[in-house]
Amino acid sequence: MKQLLTYLHTQMAAITGLSEKRMAHYTPDTFHDLRVSIKKIRAVVRLSGTDRRQGATGSYLTALRKLFKQAGCIRELQLEIGYIGGLPPSMDASSFSQYLEAQLAKEKSRFLLLKKNIEKALRQAPRELELALTKMNREETKTWLDKKIRRLAKKADSGYFNKANFHLLRKRIKALHYAEKAAGLKNKKISLPSAERISDELGKWHDACVVSDHLIRAKQRLALNTDEQHCLDYLHRHWQKKAKKHLQTSGKLLPSVFR
């Protein structure tokens, strides 16, 4: 399908455009956009059936995966630093803030090195991937998507998706959504508005869990005074409550996703 190939090249161009920006201009939204484009490419690769190969496509996916993970790590730290900066002066989180800034500097250095090493490799899609996409037809693409959605719905009905693997559910929903958009299809077996809502809730749940984990590590590694200890304890309770709320909302939304 020519449409799939065009979709792939559009996302590759988006990654190239973002990678050419100066690091000083990389906001949390920049890293988010980079990760979304990578997710869309991965969805197309999976749709093509070349995702399990060990050759050029395998190396291409490995490079994308590394960039995706590092971008996520930096984005999470940026969001946390922004939140801490908005706390009232009465709450002493200076040690935690310095800890986050030090972590951010390290992760940015790793990102720049990684980007430099793989930038050239990401400018051109593997030939085997492009050939696989051009050979696909609309009917087999629709059949593949229907099969994946039925499997996902069956797992959801069986209670497979719980707290331990809700993040996996989010990734699966996103991948199917992007694959549908790439192929220009609309499946009636899945409610995309509900899928988007649960995806957003699970994203917020995951972010809250990450902040909670960072707070636990900071408490273990930093020499905190009493005020700072109380502040981090308060923040930890706050983010745990947020995580619980978003997880509960996700559970309530789950039955409305599959028809």
C-alpha positions as CSV (number, residue, x, y, z in Angstrom):
1,M,0.0,0.0,0.0
2,K,1.4,3.3,-1.1
3,Q,-0.4,5.0,1.8
4,L,1.6,3.0,4.4
5,L,4.9,4.0,2.7
6,T,3.9,7.6,2.7
7,Y,2.9,7.4,6.4
8,L,6.3,5.9,7.2
9,H,8.2,8.6,5.3
10,T,6.2,11.3,7.0
11,Q,7.1,10.1,10.5
12,M,10.7,9.7,9.5
13,A,10.8,13.3,8.3
14,A,9.2,14.4,11.6
15,I,12.0,12.6,13.5
16,T,14.7,14.2,11.3
17,G,13.2,17.6,11.8
18,L,13.1,17.2,15.6
19,S,16.6,15.8,15.8
20,E,18.0,18.8,14.0
21,K,16.8,21.2,16.7
22,R,19.2,22.5,19.2
23,M,19.0,20.8,22.6
24,A,18.3,24.1,24.3
25,H,15.0,24.1,22.4
26,Y,13.9,20.6,23.5
27,T,10.9,20.9,25.7
28,P,8.8,18.0,27.2
29,D,6.5,18.5,24.2
30,T,9.5,18.0,21.8
31,F,10.4,14.8,23.4
32,H,6.8,13.7,23.4
33,D,6.4,14.4,19.7
34,L,9.6,12.5,19.0
35,R,8.3,9.5,20.9
36,V,4.9,9.6,19.2
37,S,6.6,9.5,15.7
38,I,8.7,6.6,16.8
39,K,5.6,4.8,18.1
40,K,3.9,5.4,14.7
41,I,6.9,3.9,12.8
42,R,7.0,0.9,15.1
43,A,3.3,0.3,14.5
44,V,3.8,0.4,10.7
45,V,6.8,-2.0,11.0
46,R,4.7,-4.4,13.1
47,L,2.0,-4.2,10.5
48,S,4.4,-5.1,7.7
49,G,5.5,-8.3,9.5
50,T,9.2,-7.4,9.4
51,D,9.5,-6.6,13.1
52,R,10.9,-10.0,14.0
53,R,13.7,-10.0,11.4
54,Q,17.3,-9.8,12.5
55,G,18.7,-7.8,9.5
56,A,18.4,-4.2,8.6
57,T,14.9,-3.7,10.0
58,G,15.9,-5.3,13.3
59,S,18.8,-2.9,13.6
60,Y,16.6,0.0,12.6
61,L,14.1,-0.9,15.4
62,T,16.8,-1.2,17.9
63,A,18.1,2.3,17.1
64,L,14.5,3.7,17.4
65,R,13.9,1.9,20.7
66,K,17.1,3.3,22.3
67,L,16.2,6.9,21.2
68,F,12.6,6.4,22.4
69,K,13.7,5.2,25.8
70,Q,16.2,8.0,26.3
71,A,13.7,10.7,25.2
72,G,11.2,9.4,27.7
73,C,13.7,9.5,30.5
74,I,14.5,13.1,29.8
75,R,10.9,14.2,29.4
76,E,9.9,12.6,32.7
77,L,12.7,14.6,34.5
78,Q,11.7,17.8,32.8
79,L,8.1,17.4,33.9
80,E,9.2,16.7,37.5
81,I,11.5,19.7,37.6
82,G,8.6,21.9,36.3
83,Y,6.3,20.5,39.0
84,I,8.8,21.0,41.8
85,G,9.5,24.6,40.6
86,G,5.8,25.4,41.1
87,L,5.8,24.4,44.8
88,P,5.2,27.2,47.3
89,P,8.4,28.5,49.0
90,S,7.2,27.1,52.3
91,M,7.9,23.5,50.9
92,D,11.6,22.8,50.9
93,A,12.4,20.5,48.0
94,S,15.8,22.1,47.1
95,S,17.8,18.9,47.5
96,F,15.4,16.9,45.4
97,S,15.4,19.6,42.8
98,Q,19.2,19.6,42.6
99,Y,19.1,15.8,42.4
100,L,16.7,16.0,39.4
101,E,18.8,18.7,37.7
102,A,21.9,16.5,38.0
103,Q,20.1,13.5,36.6
104,L,18.8,15.6,33.8
105,A,22.3,16.8,32.8
106,K,23.5,13.2,32.7
107,E,20.5,12.0,30.6
108,K,20.8,14.9,28.1
109,S,24.5,14.0,27.6
110,R,23.5,10.4,26.9
111,F,20.8,11.5,24.5
112,L,23.1,13.8,22.5
113,L,25.7,11.0,22.2
114,L,23.0,8.5,21.2
115,K,21.5,10.8,18.7
116,K,24.9,11.5,17.1
117,N,25.6,7.8,16.7
118,I,22.3,6.8,15.2
119,E,21.2,9.9,13.4
120,K,22.5,8.8,10.0
121,A,21.0,5.3,10.3
122,L,17.5,6.8,11.0
123,R,17.4,9.0,7.9
124,Q,16.6,6.0,5.6
125,A,14.2,3.2,6.1
126,P,15.4,-0.4,5.4
127,R,14.7,-1.5,1.9
128,E,13.1,-4.7,3.1
129,L,10.6,-2.7,5.2
130,E,9.6,-0.4,2.2
131,L,9.1,-3.4,-0.1
132,A,6.9,-5.2,2.5
133,L,4.7,-2.1,2.8
134,T,4.3,-1.7,-0.9
135,K,3.3,-5.3,-1.3
136,M,0.5,-5.1,1.3
137,N,-3.1,-4.6,0.1
138,R,-6.0,-3.0,1.9
139,E,-7.9,-6.3,2.5
140,E,-5.0,-8.2,4.2
141,T,-4.2,-5.1,6.3
142,K,-7.9,-5.0,7.5
143,T,-7.8,-8.7,8.3
144,W,-4.6,-8.3,10.3
145,L,-6.1,-5.4,12.3
146,D,-9.3,-7.3,13.0
147,K,-7.4,-10.3,14.3
148,K,-5.3,-8.2,16.6
149,I,-8.3,-6.3,18.0
150,R,-10.2,-9.5,18.6
151,R,-7.3,-10.9,20.6
152,L,-6.9,-7.8,22.6
153,A,-10.7,-7.7,23.4
154,K,-10.5,-11.4,24.4
155,K,-7.7,-10.7,26.8
156,A,-9.5,-7.6,28.2
157,D,-12.7,-9.7,28.8
158,S,-10.7,-12.4,30.6
159,G,-9.4,-9.9,33.1
160,Y,-5.8,-10.3,31.8
161,F,-5.2,-6.5,32.0
162,N,-4.7,-5.5,35.6
163,K,-2.4,-3.2,37.6
164,A,0.7,-5.3,36.7
165,N,0.2,-4.9,32.9
166,F,-2.0,-1.9,32.3
167,H,0.9,-0.2,30.7
168,L,1.0,-3.0,28.1
169,L,-2.7,-2.5,27.4
170,R,-1.9,1.2,26.7
171,K,0.9,0.3,24.3
172,R,-1.3,-2.2,22.4
173,I,-4.2,0.2,22.0
174,K,-1.8,2.9,20.8
175,A,-0.1,0.6,18.3
176,L,-3.5,-0.5,16.8
177,H,-4.7,3.0,16.6
178,Y,-1.6,4.2,14.8
179,A,-1.7,1.2,12.4
180,E,-5.4,2.0,11.6
181,K,-4.5,5.6,10.9
182,A,-1.5,4.6,8.7
183,A,-3.7,2.3,6.6
184,G,-6.6,4.8,6.5
185,L,-9.0,2.3,8.1
186,K,-11.6,2.6,10.8
187,N,-12.5,-0.5,12.8
188,K,-15.9,-0.8,14.3
189,K,-14.9,-3.3,16.9
190,I,-13.0,-0.8,19.0
191,S,-14.2,2.6,20.3
192,L,-11.4,5.0,19.6
193,P,-12.7,7.8,21.8
194,S,-12.8,5.4,24.7
195,A,-9.4,4.0,23.7
196,E,-8.0,7.5,23.7
197,R,-9.5,8.3,27.1
198,I,-8.1,5.1,28.7
199,S,-4.7,5.7,27.0
200,D,-4.6,9.3,28.5
201,E,-5.5,8.0,31.9
202,L,-2.9,5.2,31.8
203,G,-0.3,7.8,30.6
204,K,-1.1,9.9,33.7
205,W,-1.0,6.9,35.9
206,H,2.4,5.9,34.5
207,D,3.8,9.4,35.0
208,A,2.6,9.4,38.6
209,C,4.3,6.1,39.2
210,V,7.6,7.3,37.7
211,V,7.5,10.4,40.0
212,S,6.8,8.2,43.0
213,D,9.8,5.9,42.1
214,H,12.1,8.9,41.7
215,L,11.0,10.2,45.1
216,I,11.8,6.9,46.8
217,R,15.2,6.7,45.2
218,A,15.9,10.3,46.2
219,K,15.0,9.6,49.8
220,Q,17.4,6.7,49.8
221,R,20.3,8.5,48.2
222,L,20.1,12.0,49.6
223,A,21.1,13.4,53.0
224,L,17.8,15.3,53.8
225,N,17.1,17.6,56.6
226,T,13.8,17.3,58.5
227,D,11.9,19.8,56.4
228,E,13.0,18.2,53.1
229,Q,12.1,14.8,54.4
230,H,8.6,16.0,55.2
231,C,8.3,17.6,51.8
232,L,9.3,14.5,50.0
233,D,7.0,12.4,52.1
234,Y,4.1,14.7,51.2
235,L,5.0,14.6,47.5
236,H,5.2,10.8,47.6
237,R,1.7,10.5,49.1
238,H,0.4,13.1,46.6
239,W,1.7,11.2,43.6
240,Q,0.6,7.8,45.0
241,K,-3.0,9.2,45.3
242,K,-2.8,10.5,41.7
243,A,-1.6,7.1,40.4
244,K,-4.4,5.3,42.3
245,K,-7.1,7.7,40.9
246,H,-5.9,7.3,37.3
247,L,-5.7,3.5,37.6
248,Q,-9.2,3.3,39.0
249,T,-10.6,5.5,36.2
250,S,-8.8,3.3,33.6
251,G,-10.4,0.2,35.0
252,K,-13.8,1.7,34.8
253,L,-13.2,2.8,31.2
254,L,-11.9,-0.6,30.0
255,P,-15.3,-2.2,29.2
256,S,-16.3,0.6,26.9
257,V,-13.2,0.3,24.7
258,F,-14.2,-3.0,22.9
259,R,-17.6,-3.5,21.3
